[in-house]
Amino acid sequence: MKNNKFETLSKKELLNTNGGGKVIGTDVGHYPREWGKKLGQWIGSKIK
């Protein structure tokens, strides 16, 4: 379920989530650091 949450976000929501850092900050704590790093790269590619 958590993976799908990021796939359905719009660009505006991605910017808000990335800017606030609240959602990413809480989710990264539950996953390996490498997974969080790949997620960050995926979000960055979607924003570009």
N, CA, C and O atoms as a Maestro MAE file, in Angstrom:
{
 s_m_m2io_version
 :::
 2.0.0
}

f_m_ct {
 s_m_title
 :::
 protein
 m_atom[192] {
  # First column is atom index #
  i_m_mmod_type
  r_m_x_coord
  r_m_y_coord
  r_m_z_coord
  i_m_residue_number
  s_m_chain_name
  s_m_pdb_residue_name
  s_m_pdb_atom_name
  i_m_atomic_number
  :::
  1 25 0.823 -1.203 0.000 1 A "MET " " N  " 7
  2 3 0.000 0.000 0.000 1 A "MET " " CA " 6
  3 2 0.864 1.263 0.000 1 A "MET " " C  " 6
  4 15 0.550 2.226 -0.699 1 A "MET " " O  " 8
  5 25 1.931 1.263 0.767 2 A "LYS " " N  " 7
  6 3 2.748 2.477 0.864 2 A "LYS " " CA " 6
  7 2 3.419 2.808 -0.463 2 A "LYS " " C  " 6
  8 15 3.573 3.981 -0.802 2 A "LYS " " O  " 8
  9 25 3.820 1.786 -1.217 3 A "ASN " " N  " 7
  10 3 4.451 2.052 -2.512 3 A "ASN " " CA " 6
  11 2 3.462 2.712 -3.456 3 A "ASN " " C  " 6
  12 15 3.826 3.638 -4.180 3 A "ASN " " O  " 8
  13 25 2.211 2.250 -3.462 4 A "ASN " " N  " 7
  14 3 1.197 2.813 -4.345 4 A "ASN " " CA " 6
  15 2 0.908 4.267 -4.001 4 A "ASN " " C  " 6
  16 15 0.551 5.053 -4.878 4 A "ASN " " O  " 8
  17 25 1.056 4.626 -2.749 5 A "LYS " " N  " 7
  18 3 0.794 5.995 -2.318 5 A "LYS " " CA " 6
  19 2 1.650 6.986 -3.096 5 A "LYS " " C  " 6
  20 15 1.164 8.045 -3.492 5 A "LYS " " O  " 8
  21 25 2.909 6.657 -3.316 6 A "PHE " " N  " 7
  22 3 3.793 7.573 -4.025 6 A "PHE " " CA " 6
  23 2 3.516 7.567 -5.525 6 A "PHE " " C  " 6
  24 15 3.720 8.581 -6.193 6 A "PHE " " O  " 8
  25 25 3.054 6.441 -6.063 7 A "GLU " " N  " 7
  26 3 2.813 6.346 -7.499 7 A "GLU " " CA " 6
  27 2 1.607 7.167 -7.928 7 A "GLU " " C  " 6
  28 15 1.526 7.578 -9.085 7 A "GLU " " O  " 8
  29 25 0.654 7.419 -7.007 8 A "THR " " N  " 7
  30 3 -0.571 8.107 -7.378 8 A "THR " " CA " 6
  31 2 -0.527 9.601 -7.081 8 A "THR " " C  " 6
  32 15 -1.492 10.310 -7.367 8 A "THR " " O  " 8
  33 25 0.558 10.087 -6.521 9 A "LEU " " N  " 7
  34 3 0.651 11.516 -6.223 9 A "LEU " " CA " 6
  35 2 0.828 12.340 -7.495 9 A "LEU " " C  " 6
  36 15 1.509 11.928 -8.434 9 A "LEU " " O  " 8
  37 25 0.198 13.514 -7.499 10 A "SER " " N  " 7
  38 3 0.399 14.429 -8.623 10 A "SER " " CA " 6
  39 2 1.711 15.187 -8.420 10 A "SER " " C  " 6
  40 15 2.323 15.102 -7.355 10 A "SER " " O  " 8
  41 25 2.139 15.929 -9.446 11 A "LYS " " N  " 7
  42 3 3.393 16.686 -9.319 11 A "LYS " " CA " 6
  43 2 3.299 17.692 -8.175 11 A "LYS " " C  " 6
  44 15 4.257 17.862 -7.421 11 A "LYS " " O  " 8
  45 25 2.150 18.360 -8.041 12 A "LYS " " N  " 7
  46 3 1.989 19.346 -6.970 12 A "LYS " " CA " 6
  47 2 2.113 18.676 -5.609 12 A "LYS " " C  " 6
  48 15 2.765 19.206 -4.710 12 A "LYS " " O  " 8
  49 25 1.487 17.507 -5.457 13 A "GLU " " N  " 7
  50 3 1.556 16.798 -4.182 13 A "GLU " " CA " 6
  51 2 2.979 16.322 -3.905 13 A "GLU " " C  " 6
  52 15 3.435 16.349 -2.762 13 A "GLU " " O  " 8
  53 25 3.686 15.881 -4.961 14 A "LEU " " N  " 7
  54 3 5.070 15.448 -4.782 14 A "LEU " " CA " 6
  55 2 5.921 16.610 -4.283 14 A "LEU " " C  " 6
  56 15 6.759 16.435 -3.399 14 A "LEU " " O  " 8
  57 25 5.707 17.796 -4.848 15 A "LEU " " N  " 7
  58 3 6.486 18.955 -4.427 15 A "LEU " " CA " 6
  59 2 6.175 19.294 -2.974 15 A "LEU " " C  " 6
  60 15 7.080 19.608 -2.200 15 A "LEU " " O  " 8
  61 25 4.891 19.232 -2.600 16 A "ASN " " N  " 7
  62 3 4.511 19.540 -1.220 16 A "ASN " " CA " 6
  63 2 5.100 18.519 -0.256 16 A "ASN " " C  " 6
  64 15 5.596 18.876 0.813 16 A "ASN " " O  " 8
  65 25 5.042 17.249 -0.638 17 A "THR " " N  " 7
  66 3 5.571 16.187 0.224 17 A "THR " " CA " 6
  67 2 7.081 16.321 0.366 17 A "THR " " C  " 6
  68 15 7.622 16.217 1.467 17 A "THR " " O  " 8
  69 25 7.762 16.554 -0.763 18 A "ASN " " N  " 7
  70 3 9.213 16.650 -0.746 18 A "ASN " " CA " 6
  71 2 9.656 17.908 0.000 18 A "ASN " " C  " 6
  72 15 10.641 17.886 0.738 18 A "ASN " " O  " 8
  73 25 8.916 19.011 -0.199 19 A "GLY " " N  " 7
  74 3 9.275 20.261 0.461 19 A "GLY " " CA " 6
  75 2 9.062 20.187 1.966 19 A "GLY " " C  " 6
  76 15 9.907 20.622 2.748 19 A "GLY " " O  " 8
  77 25 7.909 19.624 2.363 20 A "GLY " " N  " 7
  78 3 7.615 19.515 3.793 20 A "GLY " " CA " 6
  79 2 8.492 18.481 4.463 20 A "GLY " " C  " 6
  80 15 8.932 18.668 5.597 20 A "GLY " " O  " 8
  81 25 8.745 17.388 3.760 21 A "GLY " " N  " 7
  82 3 9.597 16.330 4.289 21 A "GLY " " CA " 6
  83 2 8.937 15.509 5.385 21 A "GLY " " C  " 6
  84 15 9.579 14.638 5.972 21 A "GLY " " O  " 8
  85 25 7.654 15.773 5.674 22 A "LYS " " N  " 7
  86 3 6.988 15.065 6.773 22 A "LYS " " CA " 6
  87 2 6.736 13.607 6.410 22 A "LYS " " C  " 6
  88 15 7.085 12.705 7.171 22 A "LYS " " O  " 8
  89 25 6.127 13.375 5.240 23 A "VAL " " N  " 7
  90 3 5.781 12.002 4.845 23 A "VAL " " CA " 6
  91 2 7.043 11.182 4.624 23 A "VAL " " C  " 6
  92 15 7.145 10.051 5.099 23 A "VAL " " O  " 8
  93 25 8.015 11.758 3.894 24 A "ILE " " N  " 7
  94 3 9.253 11.030 3.597 24 A "ILE " " CA " 6
  95 2 10.010 10.755 4.894 24 A "ILE " " C  " 6
  96 15 10.567 9.671 5.068 24 A "ILE " " O  " 8
  97 25 10.033 11.717 5.796 25 A "GLY " " N  " 7
  98 3 10.765 11.548 7.047 25 A "GLY " " CA " 6
  99 2 10.224 10.392 7.876 25 A "GLY " " C  " 6
  100 15 10.993 9.657 8.495 25 A "GLY " " O  " 8
  101 25 8.903 10.228 7.889 26 A "THR " " N  " 7
  102 3 8.323 9.145 8.687 26 A "THR " " CA " 6
  103 2 8.453 7.811 7.973 26 A "THR " " C  " 6
  104 15 8.718 6.795 8.616 26 A "THR " " O  " 8
  105 25 8.272 7.791 6.644 27 A "ASP " " N  " 7
  106 3 8.310 6.529 5.905 27 A "ASP " " CA " 6
  107 2 9.720 5.948 5.832 27 A "ASP " " C  " 6
  108 15 9.890 4.733 5.934 27 A "ASP " " O  " 8
  109 25 10.726 6.791 5.658 28 A "VAL " " N  " 7
  110 3 12.101 6.296 5.523 28 A "VAL " " CA " 6
  111 2 12.522 5.554 6.792 28 A "VAL " " C  " 6
  112 15 13.342 4.638 6.726 28 A "VAL " " O  " 8
  113 25 11.980 5.933 7.926 29 A "GLY " " N  " 7
  114 3 12.329 5.267 9.175 29 A "GLY " " CA " 6
  115 2 11.903 3.808 9.202 29 A "GLY " " C  " 6
  116 15 12.457 3.012 9.960 29 A "GLY " " O  " 8
  117 25 10.924 3.453 8.380 30 A "HIS " " N  " 7
  118 3 10.407 2.081 8.377 30 A "HIS " " CA " 6
  119 2 11.015 1.232 7.275 30 A "HIS " " C  " 6
  120 15 10.748 0.032 7.204 30 A "HIS " " O  " 8
  121 25 11.822 1.830 6.421 31 A "TYR " " N  " 7
  122 3 12.398 1.100 5.290 31 A "TYR " " CA " 6
  123 2 13.916 1.215 5.325 31 A "TYR " " C  " 6
  124 15 14.456 2.111 5.975 31 A "TYR " " O  " 8
  125 25 14.607 0.315 4.630 32 A "PRO " " N  " 7
  126 3 16.067 0.439 4.525 32 A "PRO " " CA " 6
  127 2 16.463 1.764 3.884 32 A "PRO " " C  " 6
  128 15 15.721 2.316 3.072 32 A "PRO " " O  " 8
  129 25 17.624 2.262 4.250 33 A "ARG " " N  " 7
  130 3 18.082 3.559 3.726 33 A "ARG " " CA " 6
  131 2 18.200 3.523 2.206 33 A "ARG " " C  " 6
  132 15 17.916 4.520 1.543 33 A "ARG " " O  " 8
  133 25 18.613 2.392 1.649 34 A "GLU " " N  " 7
  134 3 18.762 2.284 0.198 34 A "GLU " " CA " 6
  135 2 17.416 2.462 -0.495 34 A "GLU " " C  " 6
  136 15 17.338 3.106 -1.542 34 A "GLU " " O  " 8
  137 25 16.351 1.892 0.086 35 A "TRP " " N  " 7
  138 3 15.010 2.033 -0.504 35 A "TRP " " CA " 6
  139 2 14.597 3.500 -0.511 35 A "TRP " " C  " 6
  140 15 14.048 3.993 -1.497 35 A "TRP " " O  " 8
  141 25 14.863 4.197 0.597 36 A "GLY " " N  " 7
  142 3 14.526 5.611 0.680 36 A "GLY " " CA " 6
  143 2 15.303 6.429 -0.343 36 A "GLY " " C  " 6
  144 15 14.775 7.386 -0.909 36 A "GLY " " O  " 8
  145 25 16.550 6.054 -0.579 37 A "LYS " " N  " 7
  146 3 17.376 6.761 -1.558 37 A "LYS " " CA " 6
  147 2 16.809 6.575 -2.957 37 A "LYS " " C  " 6
  148 15 16.726 7.533 -3.725 37 A "LYS " " O  " 8
  149 25 16.413 5.332 -3.300 38 A "LYS " " N  " 7
  150 3 15.838 5.070 -4.618 38 A "LYS " " CA " 6
  151 2 14.515 5.797 -4.777 38 A "LYS " " C  " 6
  152 15 14.208 6.298 -5.858 38 A "LYS " " O  " 8
  153 25 13.729 5.860 -3.709 39 A "LEU " " N  " 7
  154 3 12.455 6.576 -3.759 39 A "LEU " " CA " 6
  155 2 12.698 8.056 -4.024 39 A "LEU " " C  " 6
  156 15 11.980 8.674 -4.810 39 A "LEU " " O  " 8
  157 25 13.709 8.624 -3.370 40 A "GLY " " N  " 7
  158 3 14.038 10.026 -3.583 40 A "GLY " " CA " 6
  159 2 14.443 10.296 -5.022 40 A "GLY " " C  " 6
  160 15 14.064 11.319 -5.592 40 A "GLY " " O  " 8
  161 25 15.207 9.393 -5.612 41 A "GLN " " N  " 7
  162 3 15.613 9.546 -7.010 41 A "GLN " " CA " 6
  163 2 14.401 9.439 -7.926 41 A "GLN " " C  " 6
  164 15 14.312 10.164 -8.918 41 A "GLN " " O  " 8
  165 25 13.456 8.536 -7.604 42 A "TRP " " N  " 7
  166 3 12.257 8.358 -8.423 42 A "TRP " " CA " 6
  167 2 11.399 9.613 -8.380 42 A "TRP " " C  " 6
  168 15 10.895 10.061 -9.409 42 A "TRP " " O  " 8
  169 25 11.233 10.186 -7.181 43 A "ILE " " N  " 7
  170 3 10.450 11.417 -7.045 43 A "ILE " " CA " 6
  171 2 11.131 12.546 -7.816 43 A "ILE " " C  " 6
  172 15 10.460 13.331 -8.488 43 A "ILE " " O  " 8
  173 25 12.454 12.632 -7.723 44 A "GLY " " N  " 7
  174 3 13.189 13.672 -8.439 44 A "GLY " " CA " 6
  175 2 13.008 13.564 -9.939 44 A "GLY " " C  " 6
  176 15 12.895 14.580 -10.624 44 A "GLY " " O  " 8
  177 25 12.978 12.345 -10.459 45 A "SER " " N  " 7
  178 3 12.813 12.156 -11.898 45 A "SER " " CA " 6
  179 2 11.404 12.532 -12.328 45 A "SER " " C  " 6
  180 15 11.219 13.011 -13.447 45 A "SER " " O  " 8
  181 25 10.410 12.333 -11.482 46 A "LYS " " N  " 7
  182 3 9.029 12.682 -11.817 46 A "LYS " " CA " 6
  183 2 8.835 14.189 -11.829 46 A "LYS " " C  " 6
  184 15 8.080 14.710 -12.651 46 A "LYS " " O  " 8
  185 25 9.510 14.897 -10.922 47 A "ILE " " N  " 7
  186 3 9.370 16.354 -10.852 47 A "ILE " " CA " 6
  187 2 10.017 17.008 -12.064 47 A "ILE " " C  " 6
  188 15 9.487 17.981 -12.601 47 A "ILE " " O  " 8
  189 25 11.153 16.483 -12.497 48 A "LYS " " N  " 7
  190 3 11.827 17.050 -13.667 48 A "LYS " " CA " 6
  191 2 10.947 16.856 -14.884 48 A "LYS " " C  " 6
  192 15 11.319 17.259 -15.985 48 A "LYS " " O  " 8
  :::
 }
 m_bond[191] {
  # First column is bond index #
  i_m_from
  i_m_to
  i_m_order
  :::
  1 1 2 1
  2 2 3 1
  3 3 4 2
  4 3 5 1
  5 5 6 1
  6 6 7 1
  7 7 8 2
  8 7 9 1
  9 9 10 1
  10 10 11 1
  11 11 12 2
  12 11 13 1
  13 13 14 1
  14 14 15 1
  15 15 16 2
  16 15 17 1
  17 17 18 1
  18 18 19 1
  19 19 20 2
  20 19 21 1
  21 21 22 1
  22 22 23 1
  23 23 24 2
  24 23 25 1
  25 25 26 1
  26 26 27 1
  27 27 28 2
  28 27 29 1
  29 29 30 1
  30 30 31 1
  31 31 32 2
  32 31 33 1
  33 33 34 1
  34 34 35 1
  35 35 36 2
  36 35 37 1
  37 37 38 1
  38 38 39 1
  39 39 40 2
  40 39 41 1
  41 41 42 1
  42 42 43 1
  43 43 44 2
  44 43 45 1
  45 45 46 1
  46 46 47 1
  47 47 48 2
  48 47 49 1
  49 49 50 1
  50 50 51 1
  51 51 52 2
  52 51 53 1
  53 53 54 1
  54 54 55 1
  55 55 56 2
  56 55 57 1
  57 57 58 1
  58 58 59 1
  59 59 60 2
  60 59 61 1
  61 61 62 1
  62 62 63 1
  63 63 64 2
  64 63 65 1
  65 65 66 1
  66 66 67 1
  67 67 68 2
  68 67 69 1
  69 69 70 1
  70 70 71 1
  71 71 72 2
  72 71 73 1
  73 73 74 1
  74 74 75 1
  75 75 76 2
  76 75 77 1
  77 77 78 1
  78 78 79 1
  79 79 80 2
  80 79 81 1
  81 81 82 1
  82 82 83 1
  83 83 84 2
  84 83 85 1
  85 85 86 1
  86 86 87 1
  87 87 88 2
  88 87 89 1
  89 89 90 1
  90 90 91 1
  91 91 92 2
  92 91 93 1
  93 93 94 1
  94 94 95 1
  95 95 96 2
  96 95 97 1
  97 97 98 1
  98 98 99 1
  99 99 100 2
  100 99 101 1
  101 101 102 1
  102 102 103 1
  103 103 104 2
  104 103 105 1
  105 105 106 1
  106 106 107 1
  107 107 108 2
  108 107 109 1
  109 109 110 1
  110 110 111 1
  111 111 112 2
  112 111 113 1
  113 113 114 1
  114 114 115 1
  115 115 116 2
  116 115 117 1
  117 117 118 1
  118 118 119 1
  119 119 120 2
  120 119 121 1
  121 121 122 1
  122 122 123 1
  123 123 124 2
  124 123 125 1
  125 125 126 1
  126 126 127 1
  127 127 128 2
  128 127 129 1
  129 129 130 1
  130 130 131 1
  131 131 132 2
  132 131 133 1
  133 133 134 1
  134 134 135 1
  135 135 136 2
  136 135 137 1
  137 137 138 1
  138 138 139 1
  139 139 140 2
  140 139 141 1
  141 141 142 1
  142 142 143 1
  143 143 144 2
  144 143 145 1
  145 145 146 1
  146 146 147 1
  147 147 148 2
  148 147 149 1
  149 149 150 1
  150 150 151 1
  151 151 152 2
  152 151 153 1
  153 153 154 1
  154 154 155 1
  155 155 156 2
  156 155 157 1
  157 157 158 1
  158 158 159 1
  159 159 160 2
  160 159 161 1
  161 161 162 1
  162 162 163 1
  163 163 164 2
  164 163 165 1
  165 165 166 1
  166 166 167 1
  167 167 168 2
  168 167 169 1
  169 169 170 1
  170 170 171 1
  171 171 172 2
  172 171 173 1
  173 173 174 1
  174 174 175 1
  175 175 176 2
  176 175 177 1
  177 177 178 1
  178 178 179 1
  179 179 180 2
  180 179 181 1
  181 181 182 1
  182 182 183 1
  183 183 184 2
  184 183 185 1
  185 185 186 1
  186 186 187 1
  187 187 188 2
  188 187 189 1
  189 189 190 1
  190 190 191 1
  191 191 192 2
  :::
 }
}
